[in-house]
Amino acid sequence: MRIVPTRLYGAVVHSSVFLGASTIAEVFVASALAGIGPNVALAVGFLITVGIYNFDKLADLDADEENYAERTAFVAAHPRLYAGFSALAVVGALWLAVRHGGVYGLGLTLFPGVVAVFYSAPVVPLPSVDRLKDIFLVNTASVSLAWAVLVGFAPLAVAATAPEYAAGAAVAAVWFFLRSAISVEVHNVRDVAGDAQNGVETLPTVIGVRRTQLSLYALELVSVGLVWVAARAGVVPAWAPFALLPAVAYSTWITYALTETDRSVERLCTLRDAEGVLMAVGVAVVAATVGTGGTLA
């Protein structure tokens, strides 16, 4: 018996609303690391995530049929509604970004979309490949950079432009670059059969699943070390490493479970996308405990 009904699961996950909610949590965490209170970047992150991911799913319907049969069927059943919903989300994100962040807010919000075009569409002027998605490691780095820049710096653009917040925002951006890279490669483990069939080179298709897991464990340590060093230097709050540690432990378990359990890899990837929510809970609880009153400012 499913805890979540199949139709509801499909509507929330395949419409990217689940990913959008995770982005809200990540922007909240990035704001906290920079010392900025909750702000309109939370809504911008949600809307642009929903819009961009949905358009990417529409663009890759044929290519994704092998890896995402359930999702492809859902999207193909409602293409106009899907496209309209996604367009409204993008327009809403851009309007909020311009209203509160001007040209800087607009640029940051457009950045993931620009990267998504070069990632998915055949517009890269190279003789051997025409999409960033087809270039080994560049595919992971481009996705990670697109979201790290948005999540890390959007709060700075729309809510607190003072220079003293910039260092914390930079740490947040690097943190989320590493977290996104881990997430992308976890999803690539799920997609290894389809990617190999389509000739897409990812870490699992090139070095194998087991070595990919070991590489991701190393990235987990690097991300923890980054926040610990930044906290010691006073760039981010002293409580930050403790607040984020449960999310790192959770992510490490997901990576381990990819091969050491009989759990569905599809479900594990969905659980991996919930890491941002766990980060936000850790930040809210630990920050409140040490006396910031939950304002994180």
N, C-alpha and C positions, 0 to 999 in steps of 0.2 A: 504494500500500500504506500503510495507516495504521500509525503508530508505536504508537499506543494502540488496542487493539481497540474496536470500536464499543460493545459491551455494557459494557465496563469504563468507557469514557468516559462513557456515559450514566448508569451507576450512581454514579460519583464526582461528576460535574458536576450532574446533574439532582436528585440527593439533597441537594445543598448541602454535601456533605462538602468539596468543593474550596474553597468560600467559607469554610467553618469553619476549614480549615487556614490560609487567608489571614488570618483574624481572629486566630488564634494568633500569627502573625508580627507583626501590627499591635500586639497587646497587648504583645508582647515589646519592640517598638520604643518604645511609649509608656512602658513601665516604664523602659527605658534612658534616655529623655529626662528622666524625673523623678528618675533616680538610684536606682531600685528594682530589686532583683534579680528573676530569674524567680520567679513566684508562681502561686497557684491561679487567678488571673484568666485565665490562659492557657486553662485548661479551661472556665471559665465562658463566655468569649468564643466558644469553639468550639461548645459545646452550644447556647447561646442563638441563635447565628447559624443553625445547622442547623434548629432548631425553628421559628424565626420565618419564615425564608425558605420553608421547606417548607409551612407553613400558608398563607402568602401565595400560593404556587403553587396550592394546592388551592382557595383562595377564588376565584382568577381563571382557572380552567380555560377557561371559555367565552370570556372577553375576550382571553386570551392565545393563542388558537388561531392567529390571523393572524401574530403576531410569533414565536411559539415552537412551531411545529408538532411538532418532534421531542420537545421537553420535555413538551408537553401530552400527547402519546401515551404517553410513559413514565409520567407521573404518573397518568393515567387508567387505565393498565393495572394499577396496584397501589394503589388508593386507601386501603384499610384498613391495609395494611402501611406505607404512606407516613405515614398519620396516626398510627399507633401508634409508629413510629420517632420521629416529630417530637415527640409528647407525652412520650416518655421523655427526649428530649434537653432539653426545657424543664424538666421536673421535676428532672432532674439538675443543670441550671444553677442553678435556684433553691435547691436544697438546699445546694450548695456555697457559693453567695453568702451565704445566711443563716448557715451554719456558720462561715464565716471573716470575714464582713463585717457581720453583724447586719442591722439595718434599713437602713443605708446601702447595703450590698451588695445587699439585696433590691430597693431602689428603683432602683438603677442597672441591675440586670439586667432588671427589669420595664419600664424606660423605653422601650427599642426596641419591645417588644410593644405598649405603650399607643399609641405613635406609629403602629405598623403597623395597629392597629384603625382609627384615624381616617384613615389613609392609604388603606386598601383598602375598608373597610366604609362604607355610606351612613349615617353617624351625625353628620355635621357639620351643625349647625343653621343653614344659610344658604339663602336663597331660590333662588339660582341654581345652586349645587353642593351635593353632599352627601358628597363625599370630598375629602381633601387632595390626592389623586392628580390631581384635575381642576382644580386651581388653579395657574395658570402661575407658575413659579419657587418657589412654596410647596411644590410636589411635590418638587423637588430639595432644597430647604432642609430639609424635614422628614426625609427619608431621611438626609441628611448629618448633621443634628443628632443623630438617634437613635443612630447608630453612633459618632459622635465623642464623645458623652458617655460611652457605655459603655466604649469603648476607652481614652479618656484618663483616666477617673477610677476605673474598676474596680480597677486596681492600688493606688490610693490607699486605697480602701475596705477591701480584703481583706488588704493586706500592710503598708502603711506610712502610718498616719494622722497622723504628725507634720507640723506646719505647713510645715517646710522643703521638703517634697516637693510642696506644692500648686502653686507657680508653674510648675515643670516639667510637672506634669500638665496645667495649663491650656494651656501652649504645645502639648503633645501633642494636646489636644482640638481646638484651633484648626487645627493641622496636618492632623489627620485629617478635620476638617470640609471643608477645602479639597480634600484628596485624594478624599474621597467625592463631593464635588460634581462634580469632574472625571470620576470614574468613572461617575456617574449619567448625565451628559450624553453620554459616549461610548456608553453603552448606549442612550440615546435616539436617537442617530444610527442605530443598528441598527434601532430600532423605529419609525423615522419614518413609514413607510408605514402600519403598523397603527395608530399613534397618531393620524395624520391621519384615517384612516377612522373611528376611534372618537371623534373630537372631543376628544382629550386634547392640551392645549397644552403643549409642551415647547420648549426653546430651538431645536432643529432644525426643528420644525414652524412656529415663529413667525418666526425670523430666517434660517432656512436653514442648511444644513450647513456651508458655507464660513465664514460669520460665527460659527457655533458653534465651529469649530476655532480661529479667531482669539481668541475669548473664553477658550477653554481654555488657549491658550498664555499669555495674560495671567495666568490663575490659577496656572499653573506658576511664573511669575516671582514672584508674590506669596507663594507657599508657600515658595520658596527664601529670599526676603527675610525672611520671618518667622523661620525657623530661624537665619539668619545674625545677625539683630539679637538674638535671644534668646541665642545663643552669645556674642556680644560683650558682652552684659549679664551674663553668668555665670549665666543662669537654666537653661540646658541645657548639657551638656558641650561643650567647645570643638571636639571632633571631629565633632559632630553634622552640620553642613552637608556635610562631606566624605563622611560615611557615607551620607547620604541622596541625594546628587547623582546617583549611577547610576540610582536608581529614578525620579528626575524625568526624566532623559534618556530612559529606557525608556518612561515614560508619554507623553512628548512625541512619541516615534516612533510609538507606537500611534495617537495623535490624527492625526498626519500621514498615516499609512498608511490611514486610513479612506477617503480619496479618491484618494490618489496611487499606490496599488498595486492589483493585481487579487486581493489576498488576501480570503478570506471574512471579512466583517464579524463574523459569529458567532464565528469563531475568534479574531479580534482582541479581541473583548470578553472571551472566556475568558482570553486572554493578559493583558488589562488587570487582571483580577482577581488575577493572580499578582504584582502590584506589591508587595504586602505582604511576600512571601517575599524579594524582592530587597532591600527595605529592611532586613529582619532580617539577611540575609547581610552587607550593607554595614555595619550596626551592629556585628555580631559581629566581623568582620574588622578594621575600623578601631579599635574599642575595644581589642581584643586587641593590636593593633600598637602603640598608644600606651601600653600598659602597665597596663591595668586588669585584666588576667588573665582577661577574659571575664566577670567578675562583674557589671560595669556598676553597681556600687554605690558 
